[in-house]
Amino acid sequence: MRIFFAGATGAVGRILLPKLLAAGHSVVASTRSAEHVARLQAAGAEAVVVDVLDRSALFAAVAQARPDAVMHQLTDLSGRDFAANNRLRVEGTPNLVDAALAAGVSRMVAQSLYSIYGPGEGPASEDEPMDLDAPPPRRSMIAGVHALEQAVARMPVGVALRNGYFYGPGTWYARESLTTDQIRRSEIAATGGVVSFLHVADAAEASLQALSWPAGPVNIADDEPAPGTAWVPLFASLVGAPPPPVKPGRQPWERGASNAKARGLGWVPACPTWRTGFVQELSAG
Ligand SMILES: NC(=O)c1ccc[n+]([C@@H]2O[C@H](COP(=O)([O-])OP(=O)(O)OC[C@H]3O[C@@H](n4cnc5c(N)ncnc54)[C@H](OP(=O)(O)O)[C@@H]3O)[C@@H](O)[C@H]2O)c1
């Protein structure tokens, strides 16, 4: 397949690009930065400099690439600028979908997020609605994810991958990361809140496989939703931090996500649980 890849230089993209090429796809990778072009070309992709917020330039770039599919791994989180990230979801994603449709592309795989489900007990599945009435600031995050997925659903085949929280190289939960700094300063409490983690390489593998999945949302998370009372102490011990403060209780929506649908589609996480994944990624030396 010929693929227009938006977001090839990000945390998932850096792992996914060589996988796509190794699988025999040809890739036109986009970046906003001319400095990234040589790296993308050296990896074996064609490269194009375009900002997805520049609608007319994006239309031209996608049309010129003549892709069969669009891979969307766009986020704007390296500066933790959540407003910029939401703009990519609300404005950038519709631009990309419209550019793909105008170029006659039928298939898109897009990076979404799992933590949009409403209150409940146990891990959420894809048939549960988004928590659109959540209080702020969660409300605007969910509105952004909703806008992203609404746009992706306009594709003839649009697959939205509702990823767990990434850990592994270059992520917020890497050994050298803000999370580690915060846990060393005892700023993250061990609560009863449950999250779903995902090794970033497993996210990349799911994105590759999703090029042949049917349309719709799919949770991509490891097998074991993680209560803060379990993952924060393990993380702390692995990075040599003091035991975290313990605060019982959880927000009712902190419940993790079920990966049953993804597993049913054939995706098998190489890191099935954060318990062993954290040891692999966070141990010293
Ligand atoms: N589920 C999760 O837990 C999750 C999801 C995403 C990110 N994160 C975290 O956020 C941190 C930063 O993520 P990241 O390293 O992937 O970087 P990032 O800054 O979020 O960028 C990701 C990709 O989006 C592209 N991009 C951003 N804005 C764009 C625009 N307007 N037009 C075109 N392309 C655009 C970037 O390309 P260029 O910069 O080359 O233009 C890059 O390829 C990481 O620590 C990661 O773990 C977590």
The ligand as an SDF file (V2000), in Angstrom:
LIG
                    3D

 48 52  0  0  0  0  0  0  0  0999 V2000
   -1.5880    7.7790   24.6520 N   0  0  0  0  0  0  0  0  0  0  0  0
   -0.5870    8.4440   25.2070 C   0  0  0  0  0  0  0  0  0  0  0  0
   -0.1880    8.1920   26.3610 O   0  0  0  0  0  0  0  0  0  0  0  0
    0.1310    9.5080   24.4180 C   0  0  0  0  0  0  0  0  0  0  0  0
   -0.2570    9.8290   23.1270 C   0  0  0  0  0  0  0  0  0  0  0  0
    0.5050   10.7490   22.4040 C   0  0  0  0  0  0  0  0  0  0  0  0
    1.6040   11.3340   22.9800 C   0  0  0  0  0  0  0  0  0  0  0  0
    1.9210   11.0120   24.2690 N   0  0  0  0  0  0  0  0  0  0  0  0
    3.1390   11.5740   24.8890 C   0  0  0  0  0  0  0  0  0  0  0  0
    3.3900   12.8890   24.4840 O   0  0  0  0  0  0  0  0  0  0  0  0
    4.8120   13.0950   24.3540 C   0  0  0  0  0  0  0  0  0  0  0  0
    5.0970   13.7740   23.0350 C   0  0  0  0  0  0  0  0  0  0  0  0
    4.6610   12.9560   21.9630 O   0  0  0  0  0  0  0  0  0  0  0  0
    5.4940   12.8360   20.6020 P   0  0  0  0  0  0  0  0  0  0  0  0
    6.9170   12.5680   20.8940 O   0  0  0  0  0  0  0  0  0  0  0  0
    4.7560   11.8730   19.7290 O   0  0  0  0  0  0  0  0  0  0  0  0
    5.4570   14.3180   19.9920 O   0  0  0  0  0  0  0  0  0  0  0  0
    4.3300   15.2920   19.5240 P   0  0  0  0  0  0  0  0  0  0  0  0
    4.8120   16.6670   19.7050 O   0  0  0  0  0  0  0  0  0  0  0  0
    3.0400   14.9530   20.2120 O   0  0  0  0  0  0  0  0  0  0  0  0
    4.2420   15.0510   17.9220 O   0  0  0  0  0  0  0  0  0  0  0  0
    3.7140   13.8780   17.3540 C   0  0  0  0  0  0  0  0  0  0  0  0
    3.7370   13.9850   15.8510 C   0  0  0  0  0  0  0  0  0  0  0  0
    2.7510   14.9060   15.3990 O   0  0  0  0  0  0  0  0  0  0  0  0
    3.3550   15.7560   14.4300 C   0  0  0  0  0  0  0  0  0  0  0  0
    2.6560   17.0480   14.4460 N   0  0  0  0  0  0  0  0  0  0  0  0
    2.3090   17.7620   15.5500 C   0  0  0  0  0  0  0  0  0  0  0  0
    1.6540   18.8870   15.1780 N   0  0  0  0  0  0  0  0  0  0  0  0
    1.5820   18.8770   13.8240 C   0  0  0  0  0  0  0  0  0  0  0  0
    1.0170   19.7460   12.8500 C   0  0  0  0  0  0  0  0  0  0  0  0
    0.3660   20.8780   13.1880 N   0  0  0  0  0  0  0  0  0  0  0  0
    1.1220   19.4190   11.5390 N   0  0  0  0  0  0  0  0  0  0  0  0
    1.7810   18.2890   11.1850 C   0  0  0  0  0  0  0  0  0  0  0  0
    2.3380   17.4240   12.0470 N   0  0  0  0  0  0  0  0  0  0  0  0
    2.2310   17.7070   13.3570 C   0  0  0  0  0  0  0  0  0  0  0  0
    4.8080   15.8410   14.7910 C   0  0  0  0  0  0  0  0  0  0  0  0
    5.5640   16.1400   13.6170 O   0  0  0  0  0  0  0  0  0  0  0  0
    6.7470   17.2390   13.5090 P   0  0  0  0  0  0  0  0  0  0  0  0
    7.0900   17.6820   14.9050 O   0  0  0  0  0  0  0  0  0  0  0  0
    7.8560   16.4950   12.8140 O   0  0  0  0  0  0  0  0  0  0  0  0
    6.1550   18.3070   12.6910 O   0  0  0  0  0  0  0  0  0  0  0  0
    5.0790   14.4330   15.2660 C   0  0  0  0  0  0  0  0  0  0  0  0
    5.3790   13.5780   14.1930 O   0  0  0  0  0  0  0  0  0  0  0  0
    5.4600   11.7250   24.4840 C   0  0  0  0  0  0  0  0  0  0  0  0
    6.0630   11.6470   25.7420 O   0  0  0  0  0  0  0  0  0  0  0  0
    4.3220   10.7600   24.3930 C   0  0  0  0  0  0  0  0  0  0  0  0
    4.4980    9.6230   25.2360 O   0  0  0  0  0  0  0  0  0  0  0  0
    1.2130   10.1170   24.9970 C   0  0  0  0  0  0  0  0  0  0  0  0
  1  2  1  0
  2  3  2  0
  2  4  1  0
  4  5  1  0
  4 48  2  0
  5  6  2  0
  6  7  1  0
  7  8  2  0
  8  9  1  0
  8 48  1  0
  9 10  1  0
  9 46  1  0
 10 11  1  0
 11 12  1  0
 11 44  1  0
 12 13  1  0
 13 14  1  0
 14 15  2  0
 14 16  1  0
 14 17  1  0
 17 18  1  0
 18 19  2  0
 18 20  1  0
 18 21  1  0
 21 22  1  0
 22 23  1  0
 23 24  1  0
 23 42  1  0
 24 25  1  0
 25 26  1  0
 25 36  1  0
 26 27  1  0
 26 35  1  0
 27 28  2  0
 28 29  1  0
 29 30  1  0
 29 35  2  0
 30 31  1  0
 30 32  2  0
 32 33  1  0
 33 34  2  0
 34 35  1  0
 36 37  1  0
 36 42  1  0
 37 38  1  0
 38 39  2  0
 38 40  1  0
 38 41  1  0
 42 43  1  0
 44 45  1  0
 44 46  1  0
 46 47  1  0
M  CHG  2   8   1  16  -1
M  END
$$$$
